[in-house]
Each structure stands twice: as C-alpha cells, then as structure tokens.
C-alpha cells in the first residue's frame, strides 16, 4: 500500500476552502493509502504566535480532522513537535539545501516582502517540510497549487541526498486535486480563500454559525449579468460558488446551472448557503463533542507513538548515511 503524508498549520480555524481542498479528500484517501496527517506546529512558529492561542489551535485542528471523517484506526494523526525526529531531520535537510534555492521560494518572498526583519525559520522551513514528508517514505503528497514549488524542492533535496550519501529516500509525487484544489475568496475571487484574510467576509470558517455563513455568501462578489453559469474567466465569483455547490452536493455543475435557468443570484446564493450549512453542521457537532472529551488526547497520544516509531527508523538511516554519532563495537 502506498503512503500519503500531509501537514496543515494550526494558525487559525480552517476554512471551507481547506475542507474542500484537503480534508474532504483525505477522508476518501484513507481507505486507499497508508496516511499520515500531521499538525505542523513547528512550521507555525516561523512567524510570531501567541502561546496559548497556538495550543488552542493545535487541539482545535486535530478535532476538526477527526470531525471531518478522519478515522484514527485507518490513518495516523499526530502533532509535529511530539515527534522529535522532524526537527532533527529538518536540520539535516537544511545542510543539504542551498541558500539560493531557499531564497527563490515564492512564499518566502511574499511573506518577507516589505519587512525589516523576518525569522531565519521563515527562510529555512522548506527543508523541514521536506523532512516531514521523507521521514514516512511518502509516495504522494496532496497539496494546493501554492505548495507545488515546495514539493519540487523536496524532490530535489531527496534526490541530492540519495546521490551524495545513500539511496534511502522515496521520491514523493505531487498530488493536486483536479477539482476543489483552490476555493477562492468570496470578496476577491481572483485570490485563494484564506483564514488569514483581514476581511472576515472573504472566507467561511468551519466553525461559523448558519447565520454567519448565510450572510457571507449573500455578500459574495459576483457580477451584473444575473446568469448562473460557470465561466471562470468572465464570472469568477459565480464560478467559485458553483464549484462549492457542486463539490458539497456531488452534483455536476451543468446540472446545477439548469436548476437556475431564469433565476437570479439571490435564489442561487440562498441555496448555496443552505448547502454549506448542511455540510458543516454535522462536522461542528462532532467537533464540539471531541473538544470536551479525553478521546481527542488519547487519539493524539496513539498517533504520536505510531509516528515516532516510523520516523525514528528513517532518522537512524539518515544519521548513518551522513556519518553522525558513533557505531558501537
């Protein structure tokens, strides 16, 4: 069975875009692959974080993974910092990476633009991301389009290590979903929906209540044509809402378009809101139940144990290949 690895930062409550582009598909993947789902809290601290809020976000994200349908009997769910091999292997991969290729990373350029000082971790976190993936012999890594460059670097670092030291790493393939990979902002459909958007109307949080969801979708930017039709170039706002409707109901866009022939955007938006509410409500119910129980910690403890066993085996191979430590006689 092939292995999948994926990590999500606990930098705030995930959005509907995160759910559609990642978690919803993870639920399907766990039946076909050996899956490691990691809450990458060490990546989160590359930018300033409030200590108490970060801890809250870590537990909240874990609960949302499980509430979305991740089965701990099928998949391994764990917190990155609870598996020390990640930081150890991350340093080793930094020593394989070149400063020039790290400085060319688009996300580093975007996040550091206009700032007088940024952490060294912001520059060097791609090698840590590579370590996250390579420790588990991942064959596939499902990511959004914005992370594709980092996956290409991971492949380069793995191949460089294999050639220079020892052929121990599996070279991972990038898996970008054909649909739903990029749910767009409700206020600016030219950019991706993001939980860090300063405009609260631009994204739907997985913990928004029904009234908030309805209000946000009703205020979503569309166009003046008044025709519900998928046309990403000329009607990006309506196309984004159609994609959300289609993915959550598992109905083809063409079928949905027919339903709204002769109808205006008001009816369409109201129905999209109800579709989103119907999809999110059972997840929220399970989420709040997990947050108030000890089951969540039991699952994370078990996940950390399983991840440590797998990661430590690969870490030992890496250290041996690079000549670290000593061999006992």
Order of alpha helices (4+ residues) and beta strands (2+ residues): beta-alpha-beta-alpha-alpha-beta-alpha-alpha-alpha-alpha-beta-alpha-beta-alpha-alpha-alpha-alpha-alpha
